[in-house]
Amino acid sequence: MAVIVAKGDKITAAIGAATAAVGAFGLSQWSMIIGIFCTLSTFVITNVVNVIYKKKALAVLKENIHNPKATTAFLADEEA
């Protein structure tokens, strides 16, 4: 029974610490934290999408490397 109580105390302490951390910040601090998070996530998502697109473009160009009109093939595949 003592182990359960000790475990309960740890959970209670963790919840209390989380509540204190949330309460320590005002509205302006939370808006800055959320803004920074959104900015960083947008940066990461944009770069991931760009890498995926560039890999696709490279694959299309590699498929058509022996074609003298590789750029035309790339543009035709890009529009599809």
N, CA, C and O atoms as a CHARMM CRD file, in Angstrom:
* protein
*
  320
    1    1 MET  N      0.82600  -1.19700   0.00000 PROA 1      0.00000
    2    1 MET  CA     0.00000   0.00000   0.00000 PROA 1      0.00000
    3    1 MET  C      0.86900   1.26000   0.00000 PROA 1      0.00000
    4    1 MET  O      0.49000   2.27900  -0.57700 PROA 1      0.00000
    5    2 ALA  N      2.02100   1.19000   0.64000 PROA 2      0.00000
    6    2 ALA  CA     2.90500   2.35400   0.70400 PROA 2      0.00000
    7    2 ALA  C      3.45400   2.70500  -0.66900 PROA 2      0.00000
    8    2 ALA  O      3.68200   3.87900  -0.96300 PROA 2      0.00000
    9    3 VAL  N      3.67300   1.68400  -1.52900 PROA 3      0.00000
   10    3 VAL  CA     4.18500   1.94100  -2.87100 PROA 3      0.00000
   11    3 VAL  C      3.15300   2.70300  -3.68600 PROA 3      0.00000
   12    3 VAL  O      3.49800   3.62700  -4.42200 PROA 3      0.00000
   13    4 ILE  N      1.89800   2.32100  -3.55700 PROA 4      0.00000
   14    4 ILE  CA     0.82600   2.99500  -4.29400 PROA 4      0.00000
   15    4 ILE  C      0.70400   4.44700  -3.83500 PROA 4      0.00000
   16    4 ILE  O      0.51100   5.34600  -4.65400 PROA 4      0.00000
   17    5 VAL  N      0.81400   4.67200  -2.54400 PROA 5      0.00000
   18    5 VAL  CA     0.73500   6.03400  -2.02300 PROA 5      0.00000
   19    5 VAL  C      1.91100   6.85700  -2.53800 PROA 5      0.00000
   20    5 VAL  O      1.73900   8.01100  -2.93000 PROA 5      0.00000
   21    6 ALA  N      3.11500   6.26200  -2.53900 PROA 6      0.00000
   22    6 ALA  CA     4.28600   6.98000  -3.03700 PROA 6      0.00000
   23    6 ALA  C      4.13500   7.28500  -4.51800 PROA 6      0.00000
   24    6 ALA  O      4.49400   8.36700  -4.98200 PROA 6      0.00000
   25    7 LYS  N      3.59200   6.30400  -5.26600 PROA 7      0.00000
   26    7 LYS  CA     3.37300   6.53600  -6.68700 PROA 7      0.00000
   27    7 LYS  C      2.32400   7.63000  -6.87300 PROA 7      0.00000
   28    7 LYS  O      2.46400   8.48300  -7.74900 PROA 7      0.00000
   29    8 GLY  N      1.29300   7.60600  -6.06700 PROA 8      0.00000
   30    8 GLY  CA     0.26600   8.64200  -6.12500 PROA 8      0.00000
   31    8 GLY  C      0.82200  10.00400  -5.79800 PROA 8      0.00000
   32    8 GLY  O      0.42700  11.00300  -6.40000 PROA 8      0.00000
   33    9 ASP  N      1.74500  10.05400  -4.83900 PROA 9      0.00000
   34    9 ASP  CA     2.37500  11.32800  -4.50500 PROA 9      0.00000
   35    9 ASP  C      3.18000  11.87200  -5.68000 PROA 9      0.00000
   36    9 ASP  O      3.19300  13.08000  -5.91300 PROA 9      0.00000
   37   10 LYS  N      3.85300  10.99000  -6.42400 PROA 10     0.00000
   38   10 LYS  CA     4.62700  11.43400  -7.58300 PROA 10     0.00000
   39   10 LYS  C      3.71200  11.97900  -8.66400 PROA 10     0.00000
   40   10 LYS  O      4.00900  13.00100  -9.28200 PROA 10     0.00000
   41   11 ILE  N      2.59900  11.29500  -8.89000 PROA 11     0.00000
   42   11 ILE  CA     1.63400  11.76400  -9.89700 PROA 11     0.00000
   43   11 ILE  C      1.05000  13.10100  -9.47100 PROA 11     0.00000
   44   11 ILE  O      0.93200  14.02000 -10.28100 PROA 11     0.00000
   45   12 THR  N      0.68200  13.20700  -8.18800 PROA 12     0.00000
   46   12 THR  CA     0.12800  14.45600  -7.67300 PROA 12     0.00000
   47   12 THR  C      1.14900  15.58400  -7.78900 PROA 12     0.00000
   48   12 THR  O      0.79800  16.71100  -8.13900 PROA 12     0.00000
   49   13 ALA  N      2.39900  15.28100  -7.49800 PROA 13     0.00000
   50   13 ALA  CA     3.45600  16.29700  -7.60600 PROA 13     0.00000
   51   13 ALA  C      3.65400  16.71800  -9.05700 PROA 13     0.00000
   52   13 ALA  O      3.87300  17.89800  -9.33400 PROA 13     0.00000
   53   14 ALA  N      3.57900  15.76500  -9.98500 PROA 14     0.00000
   54   14 ALA  CA     3.73600  16.09500 -11.40000 PROA 14     0.00000
   55   14 ALA  C      2.58700  16.96500 -11.88600 PROA 14     0.00000
   56   14 ALA  O      2.80400  17.93800 -12.60800 PROA 14     0.00000
   57   15 ILE  N      1.37900  16.62400 -11.49900 PROA 15     0.00000
   58   15 ILE  CA     0.21200  17.43700 -11.88800 PROA 15     0.00000
   59   15 ILE  C      0.31600  18.82900 -11.27700 PROA 15     0.00000
   60   15 ILE  O      0.00700  19.82500 -11.93100 PROA 15     0.00000
   61   16 GLY  N      0.74900  18.89600 -10.02700 PROA 16     0.00000
   62   16 GLY  CA     0.92800  20.19300  -9.37300 PROA 16     0.00000
   63   16 GLY  C      1.98900  21.03200 -10.05600 PROA 16     0.00000
   64   16 GLY  O      1.82500  22.24200 -10.21300 PROA 16     0.00000
   65   17 ALA  N      3.08300  20.39200 -10.46500 PROA 17     0.00000
   66   17 ALA  CA     4.14200  21.11700 -11.16400 PROA 17     0.00000
   67   17 ALA  C      3.65200  21.62400 -12.51300 PROA 17     0.00000
   68   17 ALA  O      3.95700  22.75200 -12.90000 PROA 17     0.00000
   69   18 ALA  N      2.89300  20.80000 -13.23300 PROA 18     0.00000
   70   18 ALA  CA     2.35100  21.22300 -14.52700 PROA 18     0.00000
   71   18 ALA  C      1.38700  22.38800 -14.35400 PROA 18     0.00000
   72   18 ALA  O      1.40800  23.33900 -15.13600 PROA 18     0.00000
   73   19 THR  N      0.54700  22.31500 -13.33600 PROA 19     0.00000
   74   19 THR  CA    -0.39900  23.40200 -13.06800 PROA 19     0.00000
   75   19 THR  C      0.33400  24.68800 -12.70600 PROA 19     0.00000
   76   19 THR  O     -0.04700  25.77300 -13.14600 PROA 19     0.00000
   77   20 ALA  N      1.38600  24.56100 -11.90100 PROA 20     0.00000
   78   20 ALA  CA     2.17200  25.74400 -11.52800 PROA 20     0.00000
   79   20 ALA  C      2.86200  26.34300 -12.74600 PROA 20     0.00000
   80   20 ALA  O      2.94000  27.56400 -12.87700 PROA 20     0.00000
   81   21 ALA  N      3.36600  25.48700 -13.64400 PROA 21     0.00000
   82   21 ALA  CA     4.03300  25.98000 -14.84900 PROA 21     0.00000
   83   21 ALA  C      3.03600  26.71100 -15.75000 PROA 21     0.00000
   84   21 ALA  O      3.35500  27.76000 -16.30900 PROA 21     0.00000
   85   22 VAL  N      1.83500  26.15800 -15.88800 PROA 22     0.00000
   86   22 VAL  CA     0.82000  26.80500 -16.72100 PROA 22     0.00000
   87   22 VAL  C      0.40300  28.13600 -16.10000 PROA 22     0.00000
   88   22 VAL  O      0.21500  29.12500 -16.80700 PROA 22     0.00000
   89   23 GLY  N      0.26100  28.15500 -14.79400 PROA 23     0.00000
   90   23 GLY  CA    -0.15200  29.37200 -14.10700 PROA 23     0.00000
   91   23 GLY  C      0.94000  30.42600 -14.03300 PROA 23     0.00000
   92   23 GLY  O      0.65200  31.60200 -13.80800 PROA 23     0.00000
   93   24 ALA  N      2.18200  30.02000 -14.21700 PROA 24     0.00000
   94   24 ALA  CA     3.29200  30.96700 -14.11100 PROA 24     0.00000
   95   24 ALA  C      3.34300  31.92700 -15.30000 PROA 24     0.00000
   96   24 ALA  O      3.89400  33.02200 -15.19100 PROA 24     0.00000
   97   25 PHE  N      2.77500  31.52100 -16.42200 PROA 25     0.00000
   98   25 PHE  CA     2.80700  32.35400 -17.61900 PROA 25     0.00000
   99   25 PHE  C      1.50200  33.10900 -17.76900 PROA 25     0.00000
  100   25 PHE  O      0.42500  32.57300 -17.50900 PROA 25     0.00000
  101   26 GLY  N      1.60800  34.35300 -18.18900 PROA 26     0.00000
  102   26 GLY  CA     0.43500  35.15000 -18.48800 PROA 26     0.00000
  103   26 GLY  C      0.00200  34.92900 -19.92900 PROA 26     0.00000
  104   26 GLY  O      0.59600  34.13300 -20.65800 PROA 26     0.00000
  105   27 LEU  N     -1.02800  35.63700 -20.32100 PROA 27     0.00000
  106   27 LEU  CA    -1.57200  35.47700 -21.66600 PROA 27     0.00000
  107   27 LEU  C     -0.56200  35.88900 -22.73700 PROA 27     0.00000
  108   27 LEU  O     -0.46600  35.23800 -23.77700 PROA 27     0.00000
  109   28 SER  N      0.18500  36.95200 -22.49500 PROA 28     0.00000
  110   28 SER  CA     1.15200  37.39800 -23.49700 PROA 28     0.00000
  111   28 SER  C      2.28600  36.38600 -23.65700 PROA 28     0.00000
  112   28 SER  O      2.77000  36.17300 -24.76900 PROA 28     0.00000
  113   29 GLN  N      2.71100  35.76500 -22.56200 PROA 29     0.00000
  114   29 GLN  CA     3.76200  34.74700 -22.66800 PROA 29     0.00000
  115   29 GLN  C      3.25600  33.51800 -23.41700 PROA 29     0.00000
  116   29 GLN  O      3.97700  32.94400 -24.23400 PROA 29     0.00000
  117   30 TRP  N      2.01900  33.11800 -23.13900 PROA 30     0.00000
  118   30 TRP  CA     1.45900  31.96300 -23.85000 PROA 30     0.00000
  119   30 TRP  C      1.31400  32.26100 -25.33400 PROA 30     0.00000
  120   30 TRP  O      1.55000  31.38500 -26.16700 PROA 30     0.00000
  121   31 SER  N      0.92600  33.49200 -25.67500 PROA 31     0.00000
  122   31 SER  CA     0.80000  33.82300 -27.09500 PROA 31     0.00000
  123   31 SER  C      2.16700  33.79100 -27.78000 PROA 31     0.00000
  124   31 SER  O      2.26400  33.39400 -28.94100 PROA 31     0.00000
  125   32 MET  N      3.22400  34.20300 -27.07400 PROA 32     0.00000
  126   32 MET  CA     4.56400  34.12000 -27.65900 PROA 32     0.00000
  127   32 MET  C      4.99500  32.66500 -27.82800 PROA 32     0.00000
  128   32 MET  O      5.56300  32.29900 -28.85700 PROA 32     0.00000
  129   33 ILE  N      4.73000  31.84700 -26.83100 PROA 33     0.00000
  130   33 ILE  CA     5.10900  30.43000 -26.90500 PROA 33     0.00000
  131   33 ILE  C      4.37600  29.74300 -28.05400 PROA 33     0.00000
  132   33 ILE  O      4.98200  29.00100 -28.82700 PROA 33     0.00000
  133   34 ILE  N      3.07500  29.99000 -28.16400 PROA 34     0.00000
  134   34 ILE  CA     2.29200  29.38700 -29.24600 PROA 34     0.00000
  135   34 ILE  C      2.74600  29.91800 -30.60000 PROA 34     0.00000
  136   34 ILE  O      2.80500  29.16000 -31.56800 PROA 34     0.00000
  137   35 GLY  N      3.06800  31.20500 -30.68500 PROA 35     0.00000
  138   35 GLY  CA     3.55800  31.78100 -31.93500 PROA 35     0.00000
  139   35 GLY  C      4.88700  31.17900 -32.36200 PROA 35     0.00000
  140   35 GLY  O      5.08900  30.88900 -33.54100 PROA 35     0.00000
  141   36 ILE  N      5.78900  30.99100 -31.41600 PROA 36     0.00000
  142   36 ILE  CA     7.07600  30.37100 -31.73200 PROA 36     0.00000
  143   36 ILE  C      6.86700  28.93400 -32.19500 PROA 36     0.00000
  144   36 ILE  O      7.48700  28.49600 -33.16300 PROA 36     0.00000
  145   37 PHE  N      5.99900  28.20200 -31.50900 PROA 37     0.00000
  146   37 PHE  CA     5.71400  26.81600 -31.89600 PROA 37     0.00000
  147   37 PHE  C      5.12800  26.75500 -33.30900 PROA 37     0.00000
  148   37 PHE  O      5.54200  25.92400 -34.11700 PROA 37     0.00000
  149   38 CYS  N      4.17300  27.62400 -33.60300 PROA 38     0.00000
  150   38 CYS  CA     3.56200  27.62700 -34.93700 PROA 38     0.00000
  151   38 CYS  C      4.58300  27.99900 -36.01300 PROA 38     0.00000
  152   38 CYS  O      4.57800  27.41500 -37.09700 PROA 38     0.00000
  153   39 THR  N      5.45000  28.95500 -35.72600 PROA 39     0.00000
  154   39 THR  CA     6.47800  29.35200 -36.68300 PROA 39     0.00000
  155   39 THR  C      7.43000  28.20600 -36.96900 PROA 39     0.00000
  156   39 THR  O      7.73200  27.92100 -38.12800 PROA 39     0.00000
  157   40 LEU  N      7.90300  27.54900 -35.91900 PROA 40     0.00000
  158   40 LEU  CA     8.83400  26.43600 -36.10200 PROA 40     0.00000
  159   40 LEU  C      8.17700  25.26200 -36.82400 PROA 40     0.00000
  160   40 LEU  O      8.79400  24.63600 -37.68500 PROA 40     0.00000
  161   41 SER  N      6.92200  24.96200 -36.47300 PROA 41     0.00000
  162   41 SER  CA     6.25200  23.84700 -37.14600 PROA 41     0.00000
  163   41 SER  C      5.99500  24.17200 -38.61900 PROA 41     0.00000
  164   41 SER  O      6.09700  23.28100 -39.46300 PROA 41     0.00000
  165   42 THR  N      5.67000  25.41200 -38.94600 PROA 42     0.00000
  166   42 THR  CA     5.49800  25.80400 -40.34200 PROA 42     0.00000
  167   42 THR  C      6.81300  25.66600 -41.10700 PROA 42     0.00000
  168   42 THR  O      6.82500  25.20800 -42.24900 PROA 42     0.00000
  169   43 PHE  N      7.91300  26.06300 -40.47900 PROA 43     0.00000
  170   43 PHE  CA     9.22700  25.94200 -41.09700 PROA 43     0.00000
  171   43 PHE  C      9.55400  24.48400 -41.39200 PROA 43     0.00000
  172   43 PHE  O     10.02000  24.15500 -42.48300 PROA 43     0.00000
  173   44 VAL  N      9.31300  23.61900 -40.42600 PROA 44     0.00000
  174   44 VAL  CA     9.61500  22.19500 -40.59600 PROA 44     0.00000
  175   44 VAL  C      8.72500  21.58000 -41.67200 PROA 44     0.00000
  176   44 VAL  O      9.21800  20.85800 -42.53900 PROA 44     0.00000
  177   45 ILE  N      7.43200  21.85400 -41.63100 PROA 45     0.00000
  178   45 ILE  CA     6.50000  21.28400 -42.61000 PROA 45     0.00000
  179   45 ILE  C      6.85800  21.75600 -44.01900 PROA 45     0.00000
  180   45 ILE  O      6.85100  20.95900 -44.95700 PROA 45     0.00000
  181   46 THR  N      7.16700  23.03400 -44.17500 PROA 46     0.00000
  182   46 THR  CA     7.53000  23.56200 -45.49200 PROA 46     0.00000
  183   46 THR  C      8.77400  22.88000 -46.03500 PROA 46     0.00000
  184   46 THR  O      8.82300  22.52100 -47.21100 PROA 46     0.00000
  185   47 ASN  N      9.77600  22.70000 -45.19100 PROA 47     0.00000
  186   47 ASN  CA    11.00000  22.05800 -45.65600 PROA 47     0.00000
  187   47 ASN  C     10.78900  20.59000 -45.98700 PROA 47     0.00000
  188   47 ASN  O     11.39300  20.08400 -46.93300 PROA 47     0.00000
  189   48 VAL  N      9.95400  19.89900 -45.23700 PROA 48     0.00000
  190   48 VAL  CA     9.66400  18.49400 -45.53600 PROA 48     0.00000
  191   48 VAL  C      8.94700  18.38900 -46.88000 PROA 48     0.00000
  192   48 VAL  O      9.27900  17.53000 -47.69600 PROA 48     0.00000
  193   49 VAL  N      7.97400  19.25200 -47.11000 PROA 49     0.00000
  194   49 VAL  CA     7.25300  19.23700 -48.38700 PROA 49     0.00000
  195   49 VAL  C      8.20600  19.55700 -49.53300 PROA 49     0.00000
  196   49 VAL  O      8.12500  18.93000 -50.58900 PROA 49     0.00000
  197   50 ASN  N      9.10600  20.51600 -49.34800 PROA 50     0.00000
  198   50 ASN  CA    10.07500  20.84900 -50.39400 PROA 50     0.00000
  199   50 ASN  C     10.99900  19.68200 -50.70400 PROA 50     0.00000
  200   50 ASN  O     11.30500  19.43400 -51.87000 PROA 50     0.00000
  201   51 VAL  N     11.44300  18.96800 -49.69500 PROA 51     0.00000
  202   51 VAL  CA    12.31600  17.81300 -49.91600 PROA 51     0.00000
  203   51 VAL  C     11.57300  16.73100 -50.68800 PROA 51     0.00000
  204   51 VAL  O     12.12800  16.13000 -51.60800 PROA 51     0.00000
  205   52 ILE  N     10.33100  16.48100 -50.32200 PROA 52     0.00000
  206   52 ILE  CA     9.53400  15.47200 -51.03100 PROA 52     0.00000
  207   52 ILE  C      9.35900  15.87200 -52.49600 PROA 52     0.00000
  208   52 ILE  O      9.51000  15.04300 -53.39300 PROA 52     0.00000
  209   53 TYR  N      9.04100  17.14500 -52.73300 PROA 53     0.00000
  210   53 TYR  CA     8.84500  17.61800 -54.10200 PROA 53     0.00000
  211   53 TYR  C     10.14000  17.52200 -54.90900 PROA 53     0.00000
  212   53 TYR  O     10.12200  17.11400 -56.07000 PROA 53     0.00000
  213   54 LYS  N     11.25600  17.89500 -54.29700 PROA 54     0.00000
  214   54 LYS  CA    12.52700  17.84500 -55.02800 PROA 54     0.00000
  215   54 LYS  C     12.93800  16.40400 -55.33100 PROA 54     0.00000
  216   54 LYS  O     13.52600  16.13700 -56.37900 PROA 54     0.00000
  217   55 LYS  N     12.63300  15.47500 -54.42300 PROA 55     0.00000
  218   55 LYS  CA    12.92100  14.06200 -54.69900 PROA 55     0.00000
  219   55 LYS  C     12.08000  13.57400 -55.87300 PROA 55     0.00000
  220   55 LYS  O     12.56700  12.82400 -56.72000 PROA 55     0.00000
  221   56 LYS  N     10.81900  13.99700 -55.92400 PROA 56     0.00000
  222   56 LYS  CA     9.95700  13.60800 -57.03900 PROA 56     0.00000
  223   56 LYS  C     10.47200  14.19300 -58.35500 PROA 56     0.00000
  224   56 LYS  O     10.50600  13.50600 -59.37500 PROA 56     0.00000
  225   57 ALA  N     10.86800  15.45300 -58.32400 PROA 57     0.00000
  226   57 ALA  CA    11.39000  16.10000 -59.53000 PROA 57     0.00000
  227   57 ALA  C     12.68100  15.43000 -59.99100 PROA 57     0.00000
  228   57 ALA  O     12.88900  15.24300 -61.19000 PROA 57     0.00000
  229   58 LEU  N     13.53500  15.07300 -59.06100 PROA 58     0.00000
  230   58 LEU  CA    14.77500  14.39400 -59.41500 PROA 58     0.00000
  231   58 LEU  C     14.50100  13.02000 -60.01600 PROA 58     0.00000
  232   58 LEU  O     15.17500  12.60700 -60.95900 PROA 58     0.00000
  233   59 ALA  N     13.50900  12.31000 -59.46900 PROA 59     0.00000
  234   59 ALA  CA    13.16300  10.99600 -60.01500 PROA 59     0.00000
  235   59 ALA  C     12.65000  11.12000 -61.44300 PROA 59     0.00000
  236   59 ALA  O     12.98600  10.29500 -62.29300 PROA 59     0.00000
  237   60 VAL  N     11.84500  12.13400 -61.71800 PROA 60     0.00000
  238   60 VAL  CA    11.33200  12.33100 -63.07400 PROA 60     0.00000
  239   60 VAL  C     12.47700  12.66500 -64.02700 PROA 60     0.00000
  240   60 VAL  O     12.51500  12.16400 -65.15100 PROA 60     0.00000
  241   61 LEU  N     13.40100  13.50000 -63.58800 PROA 61     0.00000
  242   61 LEU  CA    14.53300  13.84600 -64.44700 PROA 61     0.00000
  243   61 LEU  C     15.45000  12.64500 -64.67700 PROA 61     0.00000
  244   61 LEU  O     15.99600  12.48500 -65.76900 PROA 61     0.00000
  245   62 LYS  N     15.62500  11.80000 -63.65900 PROA 62     0.00000
  246   62 LYS  CA    16.44900  10.60300 -63.82900 PROA 62     0.00000
  247   62 LYS  C     15.80300   9.61400 -64.79600 PROA 62     0.00000
  248   62 LYS  O     16.49900   8.94800 -65.56100 PROA 62     0.00000
  249   63 GLU  N     14.46800   9.51600 -64.76300 PROA 63     0.00000
  250   63 GLU  CA    13.76500   8.62600 -65.69100 PROA 63     0.00000
  251   63 GLU  C     13.95700   9.08800 -67.13600 PROA 63     0.00000
  252   63 GLU  O     14.02400   8.26500 -68.04900 PROA 63     0.00000
  253   64 ASN  N     14.04400  10.36800 -67.33600 PROA 64     0.00000
  254   64 ASN  CA    14.11200  10.93200 -68.68400 PROA 64     0.00000
  255   64 ASN  C     15.49200  11.48400 -69.01800 PROA 64     0.00000
  256   64 ASN  O     15.60600  12.40700 -69.82300 PROA 64     0.00000
  257   65 ILE  N     16.52900  10.93900 -68.41900 PROA 65     0.00000
  258   65 ILE  CA    17.87300  11.46900 -68.63600 PROA 65     0.00000
  259   65 ILE  C     18.36200  11.25700 -70.06700 PROA 65     0.00000
  260   65 ILE  O     19.11600  12.07300 -70.59600 PROA 65     0.00000
  261   66 HSD  N     17.94100  10.18100 -70.67800 PROA 66     0.00000
  262   66 HSD  CA    18.38900   9.90600 -72.04600 PROA 66     0.00000
  263   66 HSD  C     17.49400  10.60500 -73.07900 PROA 66     0.00000
  264   66 HSD  O     17.80700  10.61600 -74.27000 PROA 66     0.00000
  265   67 ASN  N     16.41500  11.16800 -72.63100 PROA 67     0.00000
  266   67 ASN  CA    15.51200  11.90500 -73.50000 PROA 67     0.00000
  267   67 ASN  C     16.07600  13.32000 -73.69100 PROA 67     0.00000
  268   67 ASN  O     16.31200  14.02000 -72.70700 PROA 67     0.00000
  269   68 PRO  N     16.29300  13.74700 -74.92600 PROA 68     0.00000
  270   68 PRO  CA    16.83300  15.09500 -75.12200 PROA 68     0.00000
  271   68 PRO  C     15.87800  16.18600 -74.65100 PROA 68     0.00000
  272   68 PRO  O     16.28800  17.32400 -74.42100 PROA 68     0.00000
  273   69 LYS  N     14.62200  15.83800 -74.51200 PROA 69     0.00000
  274   69 LYS  CA    13.64300  16.82500 -74.05200 PROA 69     0.00000
  275   69 LYS  C     13.23500  16.51100 -72.60200 PROA 69     0.00000
  276   69 LYS  O     12.04900  16.45700 -72.27900 PROA 69     0.00000
  277   70 ALA  N     14.22700  16.31000 -71.74900 PROA 70     0.00000
  278   70 ALA  CA    13.95600  15.92800 -70.36700 PROA 70     0.00000
  279   70 ALA  C     13.18500  17.01600 -69.62400 PROA 70     0.00000
  280   70 ALA  O     12.31300  16.71900 -68.80800 PROA 70     0.00000
  281   71 THR  N     13.50700  18.25600 -69.90700 PROA 71     0.00000
  282   71 THR  CA    12.77800  19.33900 -69.21700 PROA 71     0.00000
  283   71 THR  C     11.33300  19.37500 -69.65900 PROA 71     0.00000
  284   71 THR  O     10.45300  19.67400 -68.85200 PROA 71     0.00000
  285   72 THR  N     11.06300  19.07800 -70.92100 PROA 72     0.00000
  286   72 THR  CA     9.67700  19.03200 -71.39600 PROA 72     0.00000
  287   72 THR  C      8.94000  17.88000 -70.72400 PROA 72     0.00000
  288   72 THR  O      7.77900  18.02400 -70.34100 PROA 72     0.00000
  289   73 ALA  N      9.60800  16.73900 -70.58100 PROA 73     0.00000
  290   73 ALA  CA     8.99500  15.60700 -69.89700 PROA 73     0.00000
  291   73 ALA  C      8.73500  15.93500 -68.43800 PROA 73     0.00000
  292   73 ALA  O      7.71800  15.53400 -67.87200 PROA 73     0.00000
  293   74 PHE  N      9.66400  16.66800 -67.83200 PROA 74     0.00000
  294   74 PHE  CA     9.50100  17.06300 -66.43600 PROA 74     0.00000
  295   74 PHE  C      8.31400  17.99700 -66.29100 PROA 74     0.00000
  296   74 PHE  O      7.49700  17.82900 -65.38600 PROA 74     0.00000
  297   75 LEU  N      8.21300  18.97900 -67.17500 PROA 75     0.00000
  298   75 LEU  CA     7.10500  19.91400 -67.08900 PROA 75     0.00000
  299   75 LEU  C      5.77100  19.23000 -67.37000 PROA 75     0.00000
  300   75 LEU  O      4.76000  19.56100 -66.75000 PROA 75     0.00000
  301   76 ALA  N      5.76400  18.28100 -68.29900 PROA 76     0.00000
  302   76 ALA  CA     4.52800  17.55900 -68.58800 PROA 76     0.00000
  303   76 ALA  C      4.09600  16.72800 -67.38300 PROA 76     0.00000
  304   76 ALA  O      2.90500  16.65000 -67.08200 PROA 76     0.00000
  305   77 ASP  N      5.05500  16.10500 -66.68900 PROA 77     0.00000
  306   77 ASP  CA     4.72300  15.31800 -65.51200 PROA 77     0.00000
  307   77 ASP  C      4.31900  16.21800 -64.35500 PROA 77     0.00000
  308   77 ASP  O      3.48700  15.83900 -63.53100 PROA 77     0.00000
  309   78 GLU  N      4.89800  17.39700 -64.29200 PROA 78     0.00000
  310   78 GLU  CA     4.58400  18.32700 -63.21800 PROA 78     0.00000
  311   78 GLU  C      3.14500  18.82700 -63.32200 PROA 78     0.00000
  312   78 GLU  O      2.48200  19.04800 -62.30800 PROA 78     0.00000
  313   79 GLU  N      2.66500  19.00400 -64.55700 PROA 79     0.00000
  314   79 GLU  CA     1.30900  19.49200 -64.75600 PROA 79     0.00000
  315   79 GLU  C      0.27500  18.40500 -64.50800 PROA 79     0.00000
  316   79 GLU  O     -0.87600  18.71600 -64.20000 PROA 79     0.00000
  317   80 ALA  N      0.65000  17.15600 -64.63300 PROA 80     0.00000
  318   80 ALA  CA    -0.28800  16.03700 -64.45900 PROA 80     0.00000
  319   80 ALA  C     -0.66100  15.83100 -63.02600 PROA 80     0.00000
  320   80 ALA  O     -1.44100  14.93000 -62.71500 PROA 80     0.00000
